[in-house]
Amino acid sequence: MNYDSPFMGKSIAVTGKLNSYTRSEIKARLLELGARPVSKISKRTDYLILGERPGSKLVKALALKITILSEREFEEMSR
């Protein structure tokens, strides 16, 4: 677990198809970074990782003013 991660203790959802990860791989990566992968967007969600062809999670995240990261932004922050 990476205790210096900016994602430590954060709830993170994913929407759309990611280029570099399958669903199980992104979940494993988030856990490795100390994050809590979540499947639904709520006011407690800290980040949404945005893939291609996002679904309704994007609309809800925008309405709740949740920080949205591209896959590239996520990768840069998780180094």
PDB file of N, CA, C and O in Angstrom:
ATOM      1  N   MET A   1       0.848  -1.175   0.000  1.00  0.00           N
ATOM      2  CA  MET A   1       0.000   0.000   0.000  1.00  0.00           C
ATOM      3  C   MET A   1       0.890   1.234   0.000  1.00  0.00           C
ATOM      4  O   MET A   1       1.897   1.286   0.707  1.00  0.00           O
ATOM      5  N   ASN A   2       0.513   2.217  -0.794  1.00  0.00           N
ATOM      6  CA  ASN A   2       1.288   3.447  -0.922  1.00  0.00           C
ATOM      7  C   ASN A   2       0.710   4.518   0.000  1.00  0.00           C
ATOM      8  O   ASN A   2      -0.307   5.133  -0.322  1.00  0.00           O
ATOM      9  N   TYR A   3       1.350   4.742   1.139  1.00  0.00           N
ATOM     10  CA  TYR A   3       0.829   5.684   2.123  1.00  0.00           C
ATOM     11  C   TYR A   3       1.026   7.148   1.720  1.00  0.00           C
ATOM     12  O   TYR A   3       0.437   8.041   2.329  1.00  0.00           O
ATOM     13  N   ASP A   4       1.846   7.396   0.705  1.00  0.00           N
ATOM     14  CA  ASP A   4       2.058   8.758   0.209  1.00  0.00           C
ATOM     15  C   ASP A   4       1.109   9.100  -0.930  1.00  0.00           C
ATOM     16  O   ASP A   4       1.179  10.197  -1.483  1.00  0.00           O
ATOM     17  N   SER A   5       0.241   8.196  -1.280  1.00  0.00           N
ATOM     18  CA  SER A   5      -0.673   8.379  -2.410  1.00  0.00           C
ATOM     19  C   SER A   5      -1.684   9.495  -2.140  1.00  0.00           C
ATOM     20  O   SER A   5      -2.221   9.594  -1.037  1.00  0.00           O
ATOM     21  N   PRO A   6      -1.947  10.343  -3.158  1.00  0.00           N
ATOM     22  CA  PRO A   6      -2.995  11.353  -2.996  1.00  0.00           C
ATOM     23  C   PRO A   6      -4.391  10.721  -2.927  1.00  0.00           C
ATOM     24  O   PRO A   6      -5.375  11.400  -2.631  1.00  0.00           O
ATOM     25  N   PHE A   7      -4.462   9.429  -3.200  1.00  0.00           N
ATOM     26  CA  PHE A   7      -5.740   8.724  -3.194  1.00  0.00           C
ATOM     27  C   PHE A   7      -5.993   7.955  -1.896  1.00  0.00           C
ATOM     28  O   PHE A   7      -7.040   7.326  -1.741  1.00  0.00           O
ATOM     29  N   MET A   8      -5.041   8.003  -0.967  1.00  0.00           N
ATOM     30  CA  MET A   8      -5.170   7.275   0.298  1.00  0.00           C
ATOM     31  C   MET A   8      -6.461   7.671   1.017  1.00  0.00           C
ATOM     32  O   MET A   8      -6.685   8.846   1.311  1.00  0.00           O
ATOM     33  N   GLY A   9      -7.301   6.682   1.292  1.00  0.00           N
ATOM     34  CA  GLY A   9      -8.541   6.912   2.017  1.00  0.00           C
ATOM     35  C   GLY A   9      -9.663   7.551   1.213  1.00  0.00           C
ATOM     36  O   GLY A   9     -10.724   7.842   1.764  1.00  0.00           O
ATOM     37  N   LYS A  10      -9.452   7.773  -0.068  1.00  0.00           N
ATOM     38  CA  LYS A  10     -10.452   8.429  -0.914  1.00  0.00           C
ATOM     39  C   LYS A  10     -11.360   7.393  -1.574  1.00  0.00           C
ATOM     40  O   LYS A  10     -10.933   6.280  -1.881  1.00  0.00           O
ATOM     41  N   SER A  11     -12.617   7.777  -1.786  1.00  0.00           N
ATOM     42  CA  SER A  11     -13.578   6.926  -2.503  1.00  0.00           C
ATOM     43  C   SER A  11     -13.518   7.306  -3.977  1.00  0.00           C
ATOM     44  O   SER A  11     -13.660   8.473  -4.339  1.00  0.00           O
ATOM     45  N   ILE A  12     -13.304   6.297  -4.819  1.00  0.00           N
ATOM     46  CA  ILE A  12     -13.118   6.557  -6.238  1.00  0.00           C
ATOM     47  C   ILE A  12     -14.001   5.624  -7.063  1.00  0.00           C
ATOM     48  O   ILE A  12     -14.011   4.410  -6.865  1.00  0.00           O
ATOM     49  N   ALA A  13     -14.741   6.225  -7.992  1.00  0.00           N
ATOM     50  CA  ALA A  13     -15.572   5.468  -8.930  1.00  0.00           C
ATOM     51  C   ALA A  13     -14.954   5.573 -10.324  1.00  0.00           C
ATOM     52  O   ALA A  13     -14.138   6.454 -10.593  1.00  0.00           O
ATOM     53  N   VAL A  14     -15.353   4.668 -11.188  1.00  0.00           N
ATOM     54  CA  VAL A  14     -14.869   4.649 -12.567  1.00  0.00           C
ATOM     55  C   VAL A  14     -16.076   4.554 -13.486  1.00  0.00           C
ATOM     56  O   VAL A  14     -17.032   3.832 -13.201  1.00  0.00           O
ATOM     57  N   THR A  15     -16.025   5.292 -14.595  1.00  0.00           N
ATOM     58  CA  THR A  15     -17.084   5.178 -15.594  1.00  0.00           C
ATOM     59  C   THR A  15     -16.475   5.108 -16.979  1.00  0.00           C
ATOM     60  O   THR A  15     -15.449   5.735 -17.244  1.00  0.00           O
ATOM     61  N   GLY A  16     -17.093   4.357 -17.850  1.00  0.00           N
ATOM     62  CA  GLY A  16     -16.604   4.219 -19.220  1.00  0.00           C
ATOM     63  C   GLY A  16     -15.522   3.158 -19.343  1.00  0.00           C
ATOM     64  O   GLY A  16     -15.139   2.511 -18.368  1.00  0.00           O
ATOM     65  N   LYS A  17     -15.042   2.999 -20.567  1.00  0.00           N
ATOM     66  CA  LYS A  17     -14.016   2.000 -20.860  1.00  0.00           C
ATOM     67  C   LYS A  17     -12.636   2.635 -20.722  1.00  0.00           C
ATOM     68  O   LYS A  17     -12.346   3.653 -21.350  1.00  0.00           O
ATOM     69  N   LEU A  18     -11.797   2.031 -19.902  1.00  0.00           N
ATOM     70  CA  LEU A  18     -10.434   2.514 -19.728  1.00  0.00           C
ATOM     71  C   LEU A  18      -9.514   1.831 -20.729  1.00  0.00           C
ATOM     72  O   LEU A  18      -9.727   0.674 -21.091  1.00  0.00           O
ATOM     73  N   ASN A  19      -8.494   2.550 -21.171  1.00  0.00           N
ATOM     74  CA  ASN A  19      -7.553   2.000 -22.153  1.00  0.00           C
ATOM     75  C   ASN A  19      -6.503   1.101 -21.517  1.00  0.00           C
ATOM     76  O   ASN A  19      -6.090   0.108 -22.115  1.00  0.00           O
ATOM     77  N   SER A  20      -6.072   1.444 -20.313  1.00  0.00           N
ATOM     78  CA  SER A  20      -4.944   0.746 -19.692  1.00  0.00           C
ATOM     79  C   SER A  20      -5.327  -0.296 -18.645  1.00  0.00           C
ATOM     80  O   SER A  20      -4.474  -1.043 -18.166  1.00  0.00           O
ATOM     81  N   TYR A  21      -6.605  -0.344 -18.294  1.00  0.00           N
ATOM     82  CA  TYR A  21      -7.031  -1.230 -17.210  1.00  0.00           C
ATOM     83  C   TYR A  21      -8.349  -1.926 -17.535  1.00  0.00           C
ATOM     84  O   TYR A  21      -9.223  -1.365 -18.195  1.00  0.00           O
ATOM     85  N   THR A  22      -8.466  -3.160 -17.055  1.00  0.00           N
ATOM     86  CA  THR A  22      -9.777  -3.806 -17.002  1.00  0.00           C
ATOM     87  C   THR A  22     -10.412  -3.346 -15.688  1.00  0.00           C
ATOM     88  O   THR A  22      -9.753  -2.682 -14.887  1.00  0.00           O
ATOM     89  N   ARG A  23     -11.649  -3.680 -15.461  1.00  0.00           N
ATOM     90  CA  ARG A  23     -12.311  -3.302 -14.196  1.00  0.00           C
ATOM     91  C   ARG A  23     -11.579  -3.908 -12.999  1.00  0.00           C
ATOM     92  O   ARG A  23     -11.364  -3.227 -11.996  1.00  0.00           O
ATOM     93  N   SER A  24     -11.202  -5.156 -13.094  1.00  0.00           N
ATOM     94  CA  SER A  24     -10.523  -5.785 -11.952  1.00  0.00           C
ATOM     95  C   SER A  24      -9.126  -5.189 -11.751  1.00  0.00           C
ATOM     96  O   SER A  24      -8.665  -5.080 -10.615  1.00  0.00           O
ATOM     97  N   GLU A  25      -8.452  -4.804 -12.829  1.00  0.00           N
ATOM     98  CA  GLU A  25      -7.130  -4.194 -12.702  1.00  0.00           C
ATOM     99  C   GLU A  25      -7.201  -2.810 -12.066  1.00  0.00           C
ATOM    100  O   GLU A  25      -6.363  -2.477 -11.228  1.00  0.00           O
ATOM    101  N   ILE A  26      -8.179  -2.004 -12.444  1.00  0.00           N
ATOM    102  CA  ILE A  26      -8.285  -0.660 -11.852  1.00  0.00           C
ATOM    103  C   ILE A  26      -8.678  -0.762 -10.380  1.00  0.00           C
ATOM    104  O   ILE A  26      -8.216   0.022  -9.552  1.00  0.00           O
ATOM    105  N   LYS A  27      -9.529  -1.727 -10.064  1.00  0.00           N
ATOM    106  CA  LYS A  27      -9.899  -1.930  -8.660  1.00  0.00           C
ATOM    107  C   LYS A  27      -8.667  -2.313  -7.847  1.00  0.00           C
ATOM    108  O   LYS A  27      -8.454  -1.784  -6.756  1.00  0.00           O
ATOM    109  N   ALA A  28      -7.856  -3.226  -8.371  1.00  0.00           N
ATOM    110  CA  ALA A  28      -6.641  -3.648  -7.679  1.00  0.00           C
ATOM    111  C   ALA A  28      -5.672  -2.476  -7.531  1.00  0.00           C
ATOM    112  O   ALA A  28      -5.044  -2.321  -6.484  1.00  0.00           O
ATOM    113  N   ARG A  29      -5.549  -1.654  -8.568  1.00  0.00           N
ATOM    114  CA  ARG A  29      -4.645  -0.497  -8.520  1.00  0.00           C
ATOM    115  C   ARG A  29      -5.119   0.514  -7.465  1.00  0.00           C
ATOM    116  O   ARG A  29      -4.311   1.055  -6.710  1.00  0.00           O
ATOM    117  N   LEU A  30      -6.417   0.760  -7.423  1.00  0.00           N
ATOM    118  CA  LEU A  30      -6.958   1.685  -6.432  1.00  0.00           C
ATOM    119  C   LEU A  30      -6.695   1.185  -5.013  1.00  0.00           C
ATOM    120  O   LEU A  30      -6.305   1.961  -4.141  1.00  0.00           O
ATOM    121  N   LEU A  31      -6.907  -0.097  -4.787  1.00  0.00           N
ATOM    122  CA  LEU A  31      -6.647  -0.677  -3.466  1.00  0.00           C
ATOM    123  C   LEU A  31      -5.168  -0.558  -3.105  1.00  0.00           C
ATOM    124  O   LEU A  31      -4.821  -0.279  -1.957  1.00  0.00           O
ATOM    125  N   GLU A  32      -4.305  -0.770  -4.089  1.00  0.00           N
ATOM    126  CA  GLU A  32      -2.864  -0.646  -3.908  1.00  0.00           C
ATOM    127  C   GLU A  32      -2.488   0.779  -3.459  1.00  0.00           C
ATOM    128  O   GLU A  32      -1.553   0.973  -2.681  1.00  0.00           O
ATOM    129  N   LEU A  33      -3.230   1.754  -3.962  1.00  0.00           N
ATOM    130  CA  LEU A  33      -2.982   3.163  -3.641  1.00  0.00           C
ATOM    131  C   LEU A  33      -3.677   3.608  -2.349  1.00  0.00           C
ATOM    132  O   LEU A  33      -3.577   4.769  -1.953  1.00  0.00           O
ATOM    133  N   GLY A  34      -4.375   2.684  -1.703  1.00  0.00           N
ATOM    134  CA  GLY A  34      -5.045   3.002  -0.453  1.00  0.00           C
ATOM    135  C   GLY A  34      -6.423   3.617  -0.626  1.00  0.00           C
ATOM    136  O   GLY A  34      -7.002   4.125   0.334  1.00  0.00           O
ATOM    137  N   ALA A  35      -6.949   3.576  -1.836  1.00  0.00           N
ATOM    138  CA  ALA A  35      -8.270   4.146  -2.120  1.00  0.00           C
ATOM    139  C   ALA A  35      -9.362   3.111  -1.861  1.00  0.00           C
ATOM    140  O   ALA A  35      -9.092   1.920  -1.709  1.00  0.00           O
ATOM    141  N   ARG A  36     -10.601   3.600  -1.816  1.00  0.00           N
ATOM    142  CA  ARG A  36     -11.769   2.731  -1.692  1.00  0.00           C
ATOM    143  C   ARG A  36     -12.521   2.772  -3.017  1.00  0.00           C
ATOM    144  O   ARG A  36     -13.194   3.762  -3.308  1.00  0.00           O
ATOM    145  N   PRO A  37     -12.422   1.722  -3.823  1.00  0.00           N
ATOM    146  CA  PRO A  37     -13.198   1.694  -5.074  1.00  0.00           C
ATOM    147  C   PRO A  37     -14.688   1.606  -4.746  1.00  0.00           C
ATOM    148  O   PRO A  37     -15.099   0.802  -3.909  1.00  0.00           O
ATOM    149  N   VAL A  38     -15.490   2.432  -5.406  1.00  0.00           N
ATOM    150  CA  VAL A  38     -16.938   2.404  -5.202  1.00  0.00           C
ATOM    151  C   VAL A  38     -17.625   2.244  -6.548  1.00  0.00           C
ATOM    152  O   VAL A  38     -17.088   2.642  -7.582  1.00  0.00           O
ATOM    153  N   SER A  39     -18.812   1.659  -6.526  1.00  0.00           N
ATOM    154  CA  SER A  39     -19.526   1.419  -7.776  1.00  0.00           C
ATOM    155  C   SER A  39     -20.597   2.468  -8.053  1.00  0.00           C
ATOM    156  O   SER A  39     -21.095   2.577  -9.173  1.00  0.00           O
ATOM    157  N   LYS A  40     -20.948   3.239  -7.024  1.00  0.00           N
ATOM    158  CA  LYS A  40     -21.987   4.255  -7.196  1.00  0.00           C
ATOM    159  C   LYS A  40     -21.453   5.621  -6.801  1.00  0.00           C
ATOM    160  O   LYS A  40     -20.576   5.741  -5.945  1.00  0.00           O
ATOM    161  N   ILE A  41     -21.996   6.641  -7.436  1.00  0.00           N
ATOM    162  CA  ILE A  41     -21.634   8.021  -7.132  1.00  0.00           C
ATOM    163  C   ILE A  41     -22.537   8.531  -6.003  1.00  0.00           C
ATOM    164  O   ILE A  41     -23.757   8.371  -6.044  1.00  0.00           O
ATOM    165  N   SER A  42     -21.915   9.142  -5.005  1.00  0.00           N
ATOM    166  CA  SER A  42     -22.674   9.781  -3.931  1.00  0.00           C
ATOM    167  C   SER A  42     -21.899  11.013  -3.492  1.00  0.00           C
ATOM    168  O   SER A  42     -20.805  11.279  -3.990  1.00  0.00           O
ATOM    169  N   LYS A  43     -22.463  11.750  -2.574  1.00  0.00           N
ATOM    170  CA  LYS A  43     -21.770  12.944  -2.088  1.00  0.00           C
ATOM    171  C   LYS A  43     -20.477  12.578  -1.363  1.00  0.00           C
ATOM    172  O   LYS A  43     -19.633  13.443  -1.125  1.00  0.00           O
ATOM    173  N   ARG A  44     -20.318  11.320  -1.015  1.00  0.00           N
ATOM    174  CA  ARG A  44     -19.096  10.857  -0.347  1.00  0.00           C
ATOM    175  C   ARG A  44     -18.003  10.427  -1.320  1.00  0.00           C
ATOM    176  O   ARG A  44     -16.890  10.113  -0.899  1.00  0.00           O
ATOM    177  N   THR A  45     -18.308  10.410  -2.613  1.00  0.00           N
ATOM    178  CA  THR A  45     -17.314  10.028  -3.619  1.00  0.00           C
ATOM    179  C   THR A  45     -16.339  11.187  -3.809  1.00  0.00           C
ATOM    180  O   THR A  45     -16.755  12.334  -3.968  1.00  0.00           O
ATOM    181  N   ASP A  46     -15.046  10.884  -3.790  1.00  0.00           N
ATOM    182  CA  ASP A  46     -14.026  11.929  -3.921  1.00  0.00           C
ATOM    183  C   ASP A  46     -13.615  12.171  -5.371  1.00  0.00           C
ATOM    184  O   ASP A  46     -13.415  13.314  -5.780  1.00  0.00           O
ATOM    185  N   TYR A  47     -13.490  11.092  -6.146  1.00  0.00           N
ATOM    186  CA  TYR A  47     -13.046  11.208  -7.537  1.00  0.00           C
ATOM    187  C   TYR A  47     -13.846  10.278  -8.439  1.00  0.00           C
ATOM    188  O   TYR A  47     -14.349   9.240  -8.009  1.00  0.00           O
ATOM    189  N   LEU A  48     -13.947  10.680  -9.701  1.00  0.00           N
ATOM    190  CA  LEU A  48     -14.482   9.815 -10.749  1.00  0.00           C
ATOM    191  C   LEU A  48     -13.423   9.740 -11.834  1.00  0.00           C
ATOM    192  O   LEU A  48     -13.000  10.765 -12.368  1.00  0.00           O
ATOM    193  N   ILE A  49     -12.995   8.524 -12.160  1.00  0.00           N
ATOM    194  CA  ILE A  49     -12.060   8.325 -13.266  1.00  0.00           C
ATOM    195  C   ILE A  49     -12.890   8.112 -14.515  1.00  0.00           C
ATOM    196  O   ILE A  49     -13.744   7.227 -14.567  1.00  0.00           O
ATOM    197  N   LEU A  50     -12.631   8.928 -15.516  1.00  0.00           N
ATOM    198  CA  LEU A  50     -13.454   8.988 -16.714  1.00  0.00           C
ATOM    199  C   LEU A  50     -12.809   8.237 -17.871  1.00  0.00           C
ATOM    200  O   LEU A  50     -11.703   8.563 -18.301  1.00  0.00           O
ATOM    201  N   GLY A  51     -13.517   7.229 -18.366  1.00  0.00           N
ATOM    202  CA  GLY A  51     -13.071   6.490 -19.535  1.00  0.00           C
ATOM    203  C   GLY A  51     -13.896   6.875 -20.750  1.00  0.00           C
ATOM    204  O   GLY A  51     -14.680   7.823 -20.707  1.00  0.00           O
ATOM    205  N   GLU A  52     -13.714   6.135 -21.830  1.00  0.00           N
ATOM    206  CA  GLU A  52     -14.461   6.376 -23.071  1.00  0.00           C
ATOM    207  C   GLU A  52     -15.921   5.951 -22.903  1.00  0.00           C
ATOM    208  O   GLU A  52     -16.220   4.973 -22.218  1.00  0.00           O
ATOM    209  N   ARG A  53     -16.807   6.688 -23.526  1.00  0.00           N
ATOM    210  CA  ARG A  53     -18.247   6.422 -23.492  1.00  0.00           C
ATOM    211  C   ARG A  53     -18.771   6.296 -22.062  1.00  0.00           C
ATOM    212  O   ARG A  53     -19.309   5.254 -21.686  1.00  0.00           O
ATOM    213  N   PRO A  54     -18.614   7.355 -21.264  1.00  0.00           N
ATOM    214  CA  PRO A  54     -19.074   7.303 -19.874  1.00  0.00           C
ATOM    215  C   PRO A  54     -20.586   7.177 -19.785  1.00  0.00           C
ATOM    216  O   PRO A  54     -21.314   7.549 -20.706  1.00  0.00           O
ATOM    217  N   GLY A  55     -21.033   6.654 -18.678  1.00  0.00           N
ATOM    218  CA  GLY A  55     -22.464   6.467 -18.454  1.00  0.00           C
ATOM    219  C   GLY A  55     -23.036   7.532 -17.540  1.00  0.00           C
ATOM    220  O   GLY A  55     -22.533   8.653 -17.467  1.00  0.00           O
ATOM    221  N   SER A  56     -24.082   7.163 -16.856  1.00  0.00           N
ATOM    222  CA  SER A  56     -24.813   8.103 -16.001  1.00  0.00           C
ATOM    223  C   SER A  56     -24.006   8.569 -14.791  1.00  0.00           C
ATOM    224  O   SER A  56     -24.348   9.581 -14.179  1.00  0.00           O
ATOM    225  N   LYS A  57     -22.947   7.850 -14.440  1.00  0.00           N
ATOM    226  CA  LYS A  57     -22.117   8.274 -13.312  1.00  0.00           C
ATOM    227  C   LYS A  57     -21.528   9.666 -13.572  1.00  0.00           C
ATOM    228  O   LYS A  57     -21.370  10.456 -12.641  1.00  0.00           O
ATOM    229  N   LEU A  58     -21.207   9.962 -14.823  1.00  0.00           N
ATOM    230  CA  LEU A  58     -20.643  11.274 -15.152  1.00  0.00           C
ATOM    231  C   LEU A  58     -21.642  12.384 -14.862  1.00  0.00           C
ATOM    232  O   LEU A  58     -21.282  13.406 -14.278  1.00  0.00           O
ATOM    233  N   VAL A  59     -22.877  12.195 -15.259  1.00  0.00           N
ATOM    234  CA  VAL A  59     -23.916  13.205 -15.033  1.00  0.00           C
ATOM    235  C   VAL A  59     -24.082  13.456 -13.534  1.00  0.00           C
ATOM    236  O   VAL A  59     -24.158  14.601 -13.088  1.00  0.00           O
ATOM    237  N   LYS A  60     -24.135  12.375 -12.772  1.00  0.00           N
ATOM    238  CA  LYS A  60     -24.313  12.507 -11.325  1.00  0.00           C
ATOM    239  C   LYS A  60     -23.093  13.167 -10.677  1.00  0.00           C
ATOM    240  O   LYS A  60     -23.238  13.994  -9.776  1.00  0.00           O
ATOM    241  N   ALA A  61     -21.898  12.804 -11.132  1.00  0.00           N
ATOM    242  CA  ALA A  61     -20.675  13.392 -10.584  1.00  0.00           C
ATOM    243  C   ALA A  61     -20.621  14.893 -10.861  1.00  0.00           C
ATOM    244  O   ALA A  61     -20.213  15.674 -10.002  1.00  0.00           O
ATOM    245  N   LEU A  62     -21.027  15.287 -12.051  1.00  0.00           N
ATOM    246  CA  LEU A  62     -21.054  16.712 -12.389  1.00  0.00           C
ATOM    247  C   LEU A  62     -22.050  17.454 -11.494  1.00  0.00           C
ATOM    248  O   LEU A  62     -21.761  18.547 -11.008  1.00  0.00           O
ATOM    249  N   ALA A  63     -23.200  16.863 -11.286  1.00  0.00           N
ATOM    250  CA  ALA A  63     -24.224  17.486 -10.446  1.00  0.00           C
ATOM    251  C   ALA A  63     -23.745  17.642  -9.002  1.00  0.00           C
ATOM    252  O   ALA A  63     -24.081  18.620  -8.334  1.00  0.00           O
ATOM    253  N   LEU A  64     -22.960  16.674  -8.525  1.00  0.00           N
ATOM    254  CA  LEU A  64     -22.461  16.704  -7.146  1.00  0.00           C
ATOM    255  C   LEU A  64     -21.110  17.414  -7.021  1.00  0.00           C
ATOM    256  O   LEU A  64     -20.545  17.506  -5.931  1.00  0.00           O
ATOM    257  N   LYS A  65     -20.600  17.912  -8.149  1.00  0.00           N
ATOM    258  CA  LYS A  65     -19.317  18.627  -8.174  1.00  0.00           C
ATOM    259  C   LYS A  65     -18.151  17.764  -7.671  1.00  0.00           C
ATOM    260  O   LYS A  65     -17.290  18.228  -6.924  1.00  0.00           O
ATOM    261  N   ILE A  66     -18.150  16.511  -8.099  1.00  0.00           N
ATOM    262  CA  ILE A  66     -17.077  15.581  -7.754  1.00  0.00           C
ATOM    263  C   ILE A  66     -15.918  15.802  -8.724  1.00  0.00           C
ATOM    264  O   ILE A  66     -16.140  16.055  -9.909  1.00  0.00           O
ATOM    265  N   THR A  67     -14.708  15.711  -8.238  1.00  0.00           N
ATOM    266  CA  THR A  67     -13.526  15.876  -9.081  1.00  0.00           C
ATOM    267  C   THR A  67     -13.457  14.742 -10.092  1.00  0.00           C
ATOM    268  O   THR A  67     -13.505  13.566  -9.733  1.00  0.00           O
ATOM    269  N   ILE A  68     -13.342  15.116 -11.368  1.00  0.00           N
ATOM    270  CA  ILE A  68     -13.301  14.139 -12.451  1.00  0.00           C
ATOM    271  C   ILE A  68     -11.890  14.110 -13.013  1.00  0.00           C
ATOM    272  O   ILE A  68     -11.320  15.145 -13.358  1.00  0.00           O
ATOM    273  N   LEU A  69     -11.336  12.904 -13.099  1.00  0.00           N
ATOM    274  CA  LEU A  69      -9.987  12.711 -13.623  1.00  0.00           C
ATOM    275  C   LEU A  69     -10.037  11.891 -14.896  1.00  0.00           C
ATOM    276  O   LEU A  69     -10.780  10.913 -14.984  1.00  0.00           O
ATOM    277  N   SER A  70      -9.246  12.286 -15.882  1.00  0.00           N
ATOM    278  CA  SER A  70      -9.070  11.427 -17.048  1.00  0.00           C
ATOM    279  C   SER A  70      -8.183  10.261 -16.610  1.00  0.00           C
ATOM    280  O   SER A  70      -7.554  10.311 -15.553  1.00  0.00           O
ATOM    281  N   GLU A  71      -8.141   9.232 -17.419  1.00  0.00           N
ATOM    282  CA  GLU A  71      -7.278   8.098 -17.100  1.00  0.00           C
ATOM    283  C   GLU A  71      -5.821   8.559 -17.011  1.00  0.00           C
ATOM    284  O   GLU A  71      -5.068   8.094 -16.156  1.00  0.00           O
ATOM    285  N   ARG A  72      -5.440   9.457 -17.883  1.00  0.00           N
ATOM    286  CA  ARG A  72      -4.061   9.978 -17.893  1.00  0.00           C
ATOM    287  C   ARG A  72      -3.767  10.771 -16.620  1.00  0.00           C
ATOM    288  O   ARG A  72      -2.704  10.610 -16.021  1.00  0.00           O
ATOM    289  N   GLU A  73      -4.701  11.623 -16.204  1.00  0.00           N
ATOM    290  CA  GLU A  73      -4.518  12.385 -14.965  1.00  0.00           C
ATOM    291  C   GLU A  73      -4.379  11.451 -13.773  1.00  0.00           C
ATOM    292  O   GLU A  73      -3.546  11.672 -12.893  1.00  0.00           O
ATOM    293  N   PHE A  74      -5.203  10.403 -13.751  1.00  0.00           N
ATOM    294  CA  PHE A  74      -5.102   9.413 -12.674  1.00  0.00           C
ATOM    295  C   PHE A  74      -3.726   8.780 -12.654  1.00  0.00           C
ATOM    296  O   PHE A  74      -3.109   8.662 -11.595  1.00  0.00           O
ATOM    297  N   GLU A  75      -3.237   8.369 -13.821  1.00  0.00           N
ATOM    298  CA  GLU A  75      -1.930   7.714 -13.900  1.00  0.00           C
ATOM    299  C   GLU A  75      -0.817   8.658 -13.445  1.00  0.00           C
ATOM    300  O   GLU A  75       0.101   8.237 -12.741  1.00  0.00           O
ATOM    301  N   GLU A  76      -0.891   9.925 -13.841  1.00  0.00           N
ATOM    302  CA  GLU A  76       0.128  10.888 -13.439  1.00  0.00           C
ATOM    303  C   GLU A  76       0.111  11.113 -11.921  1.00  0.00           C
ATOM    304  O   GLU A  76       1.166  11.199 -11.293  1.00  0.00           O
ATOM    305  N   MET A  77      -1.070  11.206 -11.346  1.00  0.00           N
ATOM    306  CA  MET A  77      -1.182  11.420  -9.901  1.00  0.00           C
ATOM    307  C   MET A  77      -0.768  10.189  -9.104  1.00  0.00           C
ATOM    308  O   MET A  77      -0.340  10.315  -7.957  1.00  0.00           O
ATOM    309  N   SER A  78      -0.886   9.010  -9.688  1.00  0.00           N
ATOM    310  CA  SER A  78      -0.623   7.778  -8.940  1.00  0.00           C
ATOM    311  C   SER A  78       0.834   7.297  -9.043  1.00  0.00           C
ATOM    312  O   SER A  78       1.178   6.235  -8.525  1.00  0.00           O
ATOM    313  N   ARG A  79       1.664   8.064  -9.698  1.00  0.00           N
ATOM    314  CA  ARG A  79       3.088   7.674  -9.817  1.00  0.00           C
ATOM    315  C   ARG A  79       3.822   7.886  -8.529  1.00  0.00           C
ATOM    316  O   ARG A  79       5.020   7.613  -8.449  1.00  0.00           O
TER     317      ARG A  79
END
